[in-house]
Amino acid sequence: MKKTQHYVGLDVHKDTIMIAVADGGREGEVRLYGQVSSDLHAVERALRKVGADGGELHVAYEAGPTGYVLYRRLRQLGIDCVVVAPSRTPVDKGNRRKTDRRDAQMLARLHRAGELTAVHVPEAVDEAIRDLTRARADAVRDLTRARQRLKSFLLRHGYRYSGKANWSEAHRRYLRELELPAPSLKAVLEEYLLAVTQCEERVSRLEQLLGLQAPLWRLYPAVEALMTIRGFQLVAAAVLVAELGDVRRFAHPRELMAFLGLVPRRRAPESRRLGSITKAGNAHARWILIETVQHAWLPPKVSAQLSKRQEGQPAARRELSWKIQVRLHKRAGT
């Protein structure tokens, strides 16, 4: 006999999870199981009760701040589970009432109908490298804010650095030797300088850690291949590979561009008028691509650093790197 199919929708929160079940078949019942703790053992017990009749379980929940721990645990137990994209979940615009119960029932119903779009769940090791690169990006943003606060403080009190480059050794010497009219202002300056120094040290530590961990990563060959391209040093290459994962999961380059949010807007399928890019994809990968593509404005050349990164790489990769430089520079100039 064919097994009963149970489609389970989980509305996941930090402390609780609301569970709803849709039985197989279009006319199958959609029932609310109830709320359980977000503890993995509590979820396992609840799912065992749902599947106590020997039916097959198909679980779905939306991607969010709780990550993929629940997904990986259910897969370990042999339970079919998908993590779905909230932005791609169909919404009933006429229903303005949104509760945990309704959300769980909606997920169960849509999962049974096959209308949910699953997201790519990275391997645990890949996610660890991605967290490392994102922590480094957070540290860089904190450093930028700390420097801006210091410069704004000095500007409010009429101090402007007239040198050529900010945060050079000459600029730092200027900041250390600056005399302010009040002891309290000098104390504020020292606090801001300390914050900048701490942020710089944090960025340096994370980059050193990335340099140690990346060569041990299973996707490091892809990082090395990217580093043969101008503009991609270790950090940029690791960020892009960590965000994309295995690019072979994209059936066509258009799918990759959509994932990056680099496809133009279009109001209707039949319309030929295109707008700006959607920016609806992976923001971290899009940011690093925009940063690295700035090198296209420079005349093509193989610098000493790029030549060193290309050492030991196949000739085909070096030729492709040069071809990319020439093509991008030509397009940037038009």
Disulfide bonds with the S-S distance in Angstrom:
none
